[in-house]
Amino acid sequence: MSAIVANGLAKHFPPDIRAVDGIDLDIPEGQVFGFLGQNGSGKTTTVRMLTTLLRPTAGTARVAGVDVLADPERVRKAVGVALQEVGLDELQTGREQLSLQSRLFGISPAETRRRVNHLLEIIALTDAADRPVKGYSGGMKRRLDLACALVHEPRVIFLDEPTTGLDPITRDQVWRYVEELNRDGVTFFLTTQYLEEADRLCHDIAIMDRGKIVAKGSPAALKSSTGSDAIPVSFATAAEATRADARIRRFEGIDTTAIAGREVVAYLKNGASAVAGIVLALNDEGLTVRELRLAQATLDDVFLRATGHHLEVRERPDGAAVPGGAA
C-alpha cells in the first residue's frame, strides 16, 4: 500500500512563480523517501502541500490514504511534521512542550507520561527535561522538535531538513532514531541537502530542480547510471571548461560529461586508465588543468548531471549549512 501518492501536484504563486510544477509521487509504506534539491527548488512547498499547510494550485495528493483537500484535519492527525523552523515555546520546559503536544492529540494523562518519558530518553534530553527550552542549544531544540512530531506515534512522518545546523554527533543520533523507527514500519518523507544523509537513510530519492522532479530511483541505481568512475577537472575560467567539455566528449570510453561553471566531470567505466590520456588531450588543446581527481560517482554527480549544478553543502563555523559548488 502507498503511504503518499501525488498526481500532477502543483503550486504557483503570482505573478508567474511555479514553485512546484506538476509532480508525481508514489511512496510505499515503510519507506524512507528522500527529496533532494537546493533552496528554492520546491522541496518545502511540496511538504507544505502534502501536510495541508498549503492548498495546491492543481493536482491531487493522498497521505496515509486520506485526500489532503477533502479531509485535511484527518491528514494532520495521521502525520508527524518537523519543519525547518523549529516551532517551540521557549518559556516551557521540554517535558511541558511534549506533554502539551500529546494532550492536544487527545492522549490520556497516563499514556502521555509514558510517551514523554520514553521520547526524552530516546532523544537524550532526560537530564534537561525540566529546564526552559530557551536555555537549550540548537541541537537540543532540534531533537525536541523532532520528538514533538513523534509523540502521537504517527505512521507517516515529514522531516524538512531535519539535521541542518546540527553537529556531526547530534546528526548521527537523529539518523539512528530515524532508522530505528523505520525498522518498526514508520514511513519518512525527508527533504535534505546532505548527500550522506540521503545515501545512508533513503530507500529511494527524487531530485527536485525548479519545481520539477528531474531524477528518481534508489541511491545505488542513480549512482550506477552515471558510470562507475567520475573524473572532475577544473580550470581557471568557465570558457576553458566549455572548451574542455567539447574535447573530453570526443575521448574514447567516455559515457557522458557534465559541466558546472569552471569544472567538467567525465563519467566512464575505467577512470584510472583514462586519466593520463585526458590530460594529454587537454594539453594538446592548449588548456591548463588546475585540478583533476579520480573518484567513484556519488549522488552529487547524479545531481550535477540532472540539474547542471552541484548539491554540495558546506558548513559555516556557526553550523549553518551553505550550498556550494563550482562557480
Steps between C-alpha positions, in 0.01 A plus 500: 500500500615855429561740788520809277361543149500818291389555142576822313552684828573868439528828688527831315542846653426833329609633266663199335693296759457124451636384835380145437413428140304177471674214682401135546586290806419148615678417826439155653432452870810437707735688267740784575455726198751777438423830325823668387537850366654838558315776684219624277464175308149429635575251778345688791201613292431135419516405869263784589246380244522137610454601864201730420684824587469621139214439257621365163437704187440179309524123534406253771672341799420231757697453820442196724211417268327837555440772239682815611229727356192301597598429862797712613422460870525122475830532315641721775404244764666221303841657439792642694670814369831665589559801277820700450387763750502350848153572643555494876376714789826604662333585832387142553723215609571216264272271700217755495536546124472127431215456749301782342550356152384160620189635674406700188473167320260374766740257666421411861712645785644159594592413143639851449739452793617168357558637151669818620743311725579258219562776245716703738719196549519428127603856410741520797323791673395336827748705704381825338129411493399743775702798381344777286552444129655847459812362670537211256767487233400495134552124484289440811217711357514309173478166680209622712318629193543158339363332812193728488429368150514143632309519828169381349679206331415584137567247224604771249755764601617803300845632587599821322879544518505323841874517567598834347725686742553204732845385605612162360433310825144633533437442130602137541264467798210625289593260219508206740156591634355524148647158420355353820150632429518390139581145608167514687322585173479881522508678162721809467490780244836669544619818330873558519804662347734251665606234251635273774163520674312396185749226420484350848130526580297498181362202309408728208563864422366763264703798384311828473611790283294809422178341611536174309626151581797447268623161626359223717615159626702327769835660590688196367312495170543873445873486572552200271322687219787751485769241430722347764763779512497878494788728396440864605731742315511868596632801307570867557194617306158376395594557135790254535268249663260527205786435254621209712152350512484492121840325482432250779173396334705374203733297722464124457317322781316804638138419587395859552614831647351776713617858529451744788674834490876445484478122542436212261425150627558199275323171573636170377544136594877491560616840609853406608597396147369823350652766725834538319334506158254768605779722635700462177195569283419816693863610484490458121200735499706762683299461821667511841344273761485655846384184676406147397372221723390141457204392713206268510175656387293648785152640542651842437602373156143382443375843609748677272396296196131553571508872580824646367624603845636340814318425824794530735438632851771684687454612856598832652663499842157575656368174356276654233487312172608679183442340157813512291658375185688621197449867422 
